[in-house]
């Protein structure tokens, strides 16, 4: 659908709701509250230098990472919007030590990474927001940690926002993937990327090659095979790595690519968070025709064990992820490469 059709995100949500006889309107309103918070975050990220909210706060989050001032701002905006909605029962944020019960009568669990790649702000590079929504296991029972620790296949919605040369919101509710671009002069997101499908064949490889010597043997064997392909054809799997998950993911979603953030000798569980980063993006890539794995099983099939659980992550174009899984399976069965 061309942009001149002027389908707004609000209209798209309303039309989707009309097509679902069981819809109550609460879920759509919850999405609207997230969108409102995202608009505030867009505004501040675009004016961060002028408003002097660049740099670090001097504290560390529960993962031991340095907290950026914009991390705090984005976290507070999302929490405020979702609290005021009254629809969310539980919130979980990468920037909070534990999940927070905000309305015991609410139906939904909302998990989010408020500002992915926030250190990029200081050097004017892309950053993002990632979110996912679940339904509570049983609204008639007290809220427990089990409501938060649900496998990714139980997501009701998952999305991300990319703040870059333009601000884009991409999300799925399990019926395909659609992307919307913010028109800042009117403050509206418009449908610009309907029914996204990622190319089956990858064009780009996104990985922190500096850590290659620390990767598992299967990953190094796969990268050796990529090098051999690249030597024969310089256009095969061109390396592209921004260092902000949302930015790398978005490019690969549109153009075709594979993103790898494996475990290392020092951190065998990897760095990325299962609930806040891997699950939402895994569902989006699967809905767009790609694959997502931790190297042994689909990301969406994993049963989370703790709120800030980390995971290796490989996701992207189907054919390339399947090629990676060939090497992973050989390592799993102790077979030579």
N, C-alpha and C positions, 0 to 999 in steps of 0.2 A: 504494500500500500504506500503510494508516494506521500511525501511529507505535506504536499499542498492540500491533501484531504483534511488536514487539521484535526485528526483524532487525538484528543488529549488522554493522558493517563487516567484521569478521573472518569471520562466517558468510557474508556476501555474497561475499567473495573466495574462500572455500573452495568455495561452490556454483558459482561461475563456473569455478573450476579443474576441478571434477568434470565440467562440461559440455564441457571441451576435452580430447579424448583425447591430444593431443600434449603436454599440460602436464607439466612436470617438478617443479613446486613451487618452483623457484628464483625465478621472476618474482613469484609471490605473496609469497614471503618478503621480497623486495626492497621490495615495497609496504608490508609490515608494518614494516620498518625505518624507512621514511619516516614512517609513521603514529606510531611511537614518538617520533621526533624532534619531530614536530608537537605532540605532547602536552606535551613539555617547553617548547616555545616558547609554547604557549597559557598554561601556568602562569606563565611569566615575564612575558609581556605583560600578564596580568591583575594582576600584582603589581609592575609596573615601578617605580611611584612609591615603594612601601613598601621595595622591595629596592634602591632608589637606583641603578638602571641606566638612568635617563633621560639624554637629552642626547647630545652629540657626544664622540667620542674625541679629537678634535684632529688626526686624520689624514684623508687622502683616498684613495678607491679608485682603481682603474685608469682609471675614467671621469672622474676629477677631482672626484667628488662627496664632500661631507663624510660621513664614516662615523659612524653612530650606535652607541652602545654595544650596543643590541639587535640591530643588524646583525651585529655580531661574535658575539654569543651565538647567534643563530639559525644563522649559518654554521657555527659550531663544532659545534652539536648535529647538524646534518645530516651533516657530514663524519664525525663520530665514529660515528654509527649506521651509515652506509653503509660505512665502513672495516671496522667490526667484523663486518658481514655476510659479507664475503669474496666477495660476488656481483658487486659493481660493479668494473669494470675501470678506468674513468675517471670523474672528477668534474669538473664545470665549474660555477663559481659566479660570480655577478655581483660578489662581493666579493673574488675572487681574480684575480691578474694573469694567470694562465695555467691551463690544465687540469692536473689532477693524476692521475697513474697510481697507483692504490692497490692494484691486484691484476692483474698481467699475465695471469693465468689466468681472470679474470672475463669474463662474457659481455656485460655491459651498460654503457651509457654513461648517466650521470645528470646532468642539467643543472638548475640551480635559481637562483631569486632568493630568497634566504633570508627577507627581510623587505621586501616591497614597501610603499612609503609610510611607512617607519619614522619619519620626522619627525613623523607624525601622533600618535605615541605621547605626545609631550610635551603634547598638548592633548586627549588621550583620544578620538581619532577612530580609525576602523577602519584596520587594516593587514592584510597577507596574506603568504602564501608561495605561490610558483608553482614547479612542477616538471614535468619530462618525462623519459621513459626511452626509450632507443634500444637496439637490438641492435648489437653490434660488427659491422663489415663482414666481417671474417674472423678468427675466434678463433684460427686456426692461424698467423696472421702477427703480427709485432710491431705494437703499438699506434702509430698515427700521428695527426696532426691530422685526417686525413680521417674518422676514426671519430667525431670530435666535430662536424665540419662537414657534417652530413647534413640534407637538406631535411626540412621538418616532416611531410611525408606518410609518412616512415619511422618516426614515433613509435610506440612500443608502448603507451605510456600517457602521459597528460597530466592534470594536475590543479592545483587551487589550494585554499588554505585561507583563509577569511575569519575574522579575529579581531575580533569586534564585540560586540554585545549577546549573541550566542551565537557559538560557534565551529563553522563548517561546513566540511566537506571535500567538494569536488565533483570528480569525475574521470571519465575515459573510457578504455577500452581499444579503442575502435573499434566498440563495440556499444551505442551510446547513452550518455547522460550520466546519472549518478546522484549524488544529494547526501545527505550524512550529517551529522547534528548531534551534537556532543559532549554527553553527559550527564556533567558533571564530578563528580557525587557517586559515580559508579561507574567513571569513567574510560573509558567506551566511546562510540564513535560508533554512532548508530542511523540506519537508513535513514528519511529524512523526505521526500526529494524523488526518487521513482523516475521513471526514464525522462523526464527533463526535455526539454521542447520549448519553445523561445523563440517568443513570438508573432511572426507574420510582419509585422505592422504595428507600428511603433515608437510608444511613448508618450513617450519621453524622449530628449533630446539632451544628450550629455556632451562638452563641449569647453571648453578654456580660452579663453573669449571675449576675455580681456584681450589676447591675442596676435593678434587678428584681422587687424590691419593688416600683420602679418608673414607671413600665410599665402599660399600660391600662389593665383593668380587663380581656378582652378577651385573651390577651397575657399570663397573669398569669394563666388563666384557661387552656390554651393550654399547658403551661409548667407543670402544675400539672398533666395533662393527660400523658405527656411525662415521668414524674417521675414515674407514676404508671406502665407504660409499661416497663420502665427501671428496676423497682423493680422485675418484673416478669421475665425479660430477660435482663441481664447485657449487652448483645451485641446490644440491641435495641437503636438506635440513640445515639451513643457515642458522648460526647461533644468534639468538636475541635474548638478552636478559636485562630487565629493568631493575629487578630487586624489590619490586612491589608486586605482591601476588596478584592483585586485581588487574594491574596493568598488563602483566605477562599473560594472564589467563584471557583477558579480553581480546588481545591481539590474536592469540591462538584460536580462540573461539571463532573469530571472524575469518581468519586467513588460513587456518589449519596449522596445527603444531602440537608439540608435546612438552609438558612442563614436568620437571622432576625435582623433588626435594626429598632425597632419600635420607635414611639414617646415616650416621658416620661412626667412626670408631669411638669418638668421645660421646656422641649422642645417638645411640642406636635406635631410639624411638623417634628420631627426627625432631624437627623444631615446630612445625605447624600444628595448630590446634584442631583436633577432630571435630569438635562441636561448632566452633565459631568460623572455621575456614574450610576444612576439608569437606564436611557433609554438605553445606550449601552449594559449593562449587561443583562437587561430584554430581549432585542431582541435576544441576543446570546442564552440565556437559552430557550427561546421559539423555536428558530430554532433547538435547540438540544433536543426538546421534553419535556421541563419543563414548569414551570409557574412563573410569577412575578406579584406581587400585592402590593398596598399600604395598603391593608386591606379592602378596599372598592371597588376598581376597578382595572382593569389591568393597570400596570404602563404605558404601551405604549399607552393607550387611554387618558391619562391626557393631558389637554391643559396647557402648561406652562404659568405662569403669569409674571414671572420675570426671569432674567438671572441666578441669584444664588439661585433660589428656592430650598428649601429642601423638603424631602419627607420621610415618613416611607417606609421601603423596606423589603419585604419578597419574596424570590425567591429560586428556586431549583427544586428538583424532584417533578413531578406532583402529585403523590398520597399524599405526605406529605404536600405540599402547599394546596391542597384541604382539607386535614384534618384541617389545621390551619384556613382556610376560614369558616369551619363549626362553629368554636368558634367565629370568627369575625362576622358572620351573626347573631348569637344569641345575641351578644351584640348590634348590629345595631337595632334589633327588640325588644330589652328589654326582652329577654326570659331568664329564669333561665338556668344555665349550668347543 
